[in-house]
């Protein structure tokens, strides 16, 4: 992936130098300044929410929430692996808060646990729910809009909620409908499994 980005960057620079050599340096400097400003604003958002998750974890509230939602996640993922369900629940919680980078390690760990346990359905469902990413608080997008100077950065709340709710429902339904069904063993004439 780094190689692809490097090739794109070098090709873009060469094209820009050829088409507008005088504007190249000023564009590089202003682009770097904008990137640094955006990174710092996103860093602040991530620090707040990751700190919030750490407080939840240390206070024991995260464990209580996981216990209360365990039956729902058990039905959603069709799994009895408590650790994998806990990781998947935390992953979905981070997605609900609009933190695309924070839930990734949790999702990877949960997916590995599901696959090791032979539960491909749960791994598929978690992947789709991460891709559709139901968001109650689109914090990253709001931060990006704020950094870009939007007058009303949070006015995307309702459209984002509706779009991600619909995409999550459609994705989850498709995973459920296309899941591999286990075949029951055929019974012999004596009523025993063959």
C-alpha positions as CSV (number, residue, x, y, z in Angstrom):
1,X,0.0,0.0,0.0
2,X,2.9,2.4,0.8
3,X,4.3,1.6,-2.6
4,X,1.1,2.6,-4.3
5,X,0.8,5.8,-2.4
6,X,4.5,6.6,-3.2
7,X,3.9,6.0,-6.9
8,X,0.8,8.2,-6.9
9,X,2.6,11.0,-5.0
10,X,5.6,11.0,-7.3
11,X,3.4,10.9,-10.5
12,X,1.3,13.8,-9.1
13,X,4.4,15.8,-8.3
14,X,5.9,15.2,-11.7
15,X,2.7,16.2,-13.4
16,X,2.3,19.3,-11.3
17,X,5.9,20.3,-11.9
18,X,5.4,20.0,-15.6
19,X,2.1,21.9,-15.7
20,X,2.8,24.6,-13.1
21,X,6.4,24.7,-11.9
22,X,6.0,28.1,-10.2
23,X,3.1,26.9,-8.0
24,X,4.6,23.6,-7.0
25,X,6.5,24.7,-3.8
26,X,3.7,27.0,-2.5
27,X,1.2,24.2,-3.1
28,X,3.4,21.7,-1.2
29,X,3.8,24.1,1.7
30,X,0.1,25.0,2.0
31,X,-0.9,21.4,1.6
32,X,1.5,20.4,4.4
33,X,0.1,23.1,6.6
34,X,-3.5,22.0,6.0
35,X,-2.5,18.3,6.6
36,X,-0.9,19.2,10.0
37,X,-3.9,21.3,11.1
38,X,-6.3,18.5,10.1
39,X,-4.2,15.9,11.9
40,X,-4.1,17.9,15.1
41,X,-7.9,18.4,15.1
42,X,-8.5,14.7,14.5
43,X,-6.0,13.9,17.2
44,X,-8.0,15.9,19.7
45,X,-11.2,14.0,18.8
46,X,-9.4,10.6,19.1
47,X,-7.8,11.6,22.4
48,X,-11.2,12.5,23.9
49,X,-13.0,9.4,22.8
50,X,-10.1,6.9,23.4
51,X,-9.8,8.5,26.9
52,X,-13.5,8.0,27.3
53,X,-13.2,4.3,26.4
54,X,-10.3,3.9,28.8
55,X,-12.3,5.5,31.7
56,X,-15.2,3.1,30.9
57,X,-12.8,0.2,31.0
58,X,-11.1,1.1,34.2
59,X,-14.3,2.0,36.0
60,X,-15.9,-1.4,35.2
61,X,-18.7,0.2,33.3
62,X,-17.5,-1.3,30.0
63,X,-17.8,-4.8,31.5
64,X,-21.3,-4.0,32.8
65,X,-22.4,-2.7,29.4
66,X,-21.0,-5.8,27.8
67,X,-22.9,-8.1,30.2
68,X,-26.2,-6.3,29.5
69,X,-25.7,-6.5,25.7
70,X,-24.2,-10.0,25.7
71,X,-27.5,-11.7,24.8
72,X,-28.1,-9.4,21.9
73,X,-24.5,-9.8,20.5
74,X,-24.8,-13.6,21.1
75,X,-27.9,-13.7,18.9
76,X,-26.4,-11.3,16.3
77,X,-23.2,-13.2,15.9
78,X,-24.5,-16.7,16.8
79,X,-21.5,-17.4,19.1
80,X,-20.9,-18.4,22.7
81,X,-17.3,-17.2,22.8
82,X,-17.5,-14.5,25.5
83,X,-14.2,-12.9,24.7
84,X,-14.9,-12.6,21.0
85,X,-18.4,-11.2,21.7
86,X,-16.9,-8.7,24.1
87,X,-14.4,-7.6,21.5
88,X,-17.0,-7.4,18.8
89,X,-19.3,-5.4,21.1
90,X,-16.5,-2.9,21.9
91,X,-15.7,-2.7,18.2
92,X,-19.3,-1.8,17.3
93,X,-19.5,0.7,20.2
94,X,-16.5,2.5,18.9
95,X,-18.0,2.6,15.4
96,X,-21.3,4.0,16.9
97,X,-19.2,7.0,18.1
98,X,-17.7,7.5,14.7
99,X,-14.1,6.5,15.4
100,X,-12.9,4.6,12.3
101,X,-9.4,3.9,13.5
102,X,-10.1,3.0,17.1
103,X,-12.2,-0.1,16.6
104,X,-9.9,-1.8,14.0
105,X,-7.6,-3.7,16.5
106,X,-10.7,-4.9,18.4
107,X,-12.4,-6.0,15.2
108,X,-9.3,-7.9,14.1
109,X,-9.0,-9.7,17.4
110,X,-12.7,-10.6,17.4
111,X,-12.5,-11.8,13.8
112,X,-9.5,-14.0,14.6
113,X,-11.4,-15.5,17.6
114,X,-14.5,-16.2,15.5
115,X,-12.5,-17.8,12.7
116,X,-10.4,-19.9,15.1
117,X,-13.7,-21.1,16.6
118,X,-15.0,-22.1,13.2
119,X,-17.7,-19.4,13.1
120,X,-17.3,-17.9,9.7
121,X,-20.8,-16.4,9.9
122,X,-19.8,-14.2,12.9
123,X,-16.7,-13.1,11.1
124,X,-18.7,-12.2,8.0
125,X,-21.3,-10.3,10.1
126,X,-18.7,-8.3,12.0
127,X,-16.9,-7.4,8.7
128,X,-20.1,-6.2,7.1
129,X,-21.2,-4.3,10.2
130,X,-17.8,-2.6,10.3
131,X,-18.0,-1.7,6.6
132,X,-21.5,-0.3,6.9
133,X,-20.6,1.3,10.3
134,X,-23.8,2.4,12.0
135,X,-22.9,5.8,13.5
136,X,-24.9,7.6,16.2
137,X,-22.2,10.3,16.5
138,X,-20.2,10.9,13.3
139,X,-17.4,12.6,15.3
140,X,-14.7,12.2,12.7
141,X,-16.8,13.8,9.9
142,X,-18.0,16.6,12.2
143,X,-14.3,17.3,13.1
144,X,-13.4,17.3,9.4
145,X,-16.2,19.7,8.6
146,X,-15.2,21.9,11.6
147,X,-11.6,22.0,10.4
148,X,-12.7,22.9,6.9
149,X,-14.6,25.9,8.3
150,X,-18.2,24.7,8.1
151,X,-20.8,27.0,9.7
152,X,-22.9,24.0,10.9
153,X,-20.5,21.0,11.1
154,X,-23.1,18.8,13.0
155,X,-25.9,19.3,10.5
156,X,-25.0,15.9,8.9
157,X,-26.1,14.0,12.0
158,X,-29.6,12.9,10.8
159,X,-28.6,12.0,7.2
160,X,-25.5,10.1,8.5
161,X,-27.6,8.2,11.1
162,X,-30.3,7.3,8.5
163,X,-27.8,6.3,5.8
164,X,-25.7,4.1,8.1
165,X,-28.8,2.5,9.7
166,X,-30.1,1.6,6.4
167,X,-26.8,0.2,5.1
168,X,-26.3,-1.8,8.3
169,X,-29.8,-3.3,8.1
170,X,-29.3,-4.2,4.4
171,X,-25.8,-5.6,5.0
172,X,-26.8,-7.6,8.1
173,X,-29.8,-9.0,6.3
174,X,-27.8,-10.1,3.3
175,X,-25.2,-11.8,5.5
176,X,-28.1,-13.6,7.3
177,X,-29.8,-14.7,4.1
178,X,-26.6,-15.9,2.3
179,X,-25.0,-17.7,5.3
180,X,-23.9,-21.3,4.8
181,X,-26.4,-23.6,6.3
182,X,-25.1,-26.7,7.9
183,X,-26.5,-29.9,6.5
184,X,-28.1,-32.2,9.0
185,X,-26.8,-35.8,8.8
186,X,-29.1,-38.1,6.8
187,X,-31.0,-40.7,8.8
188,X,-30.8,-44.3,7.9
189,X,-33.8,-46.6,7.9
190,X,-33.2,-47.5,11.6
191,X,-33.3,-43.8,12.5
192,X,-29.6,-43.4,13.2
193,X,-27.4,-40.8,11.6
194,X,-25.5,-42.2,8.6
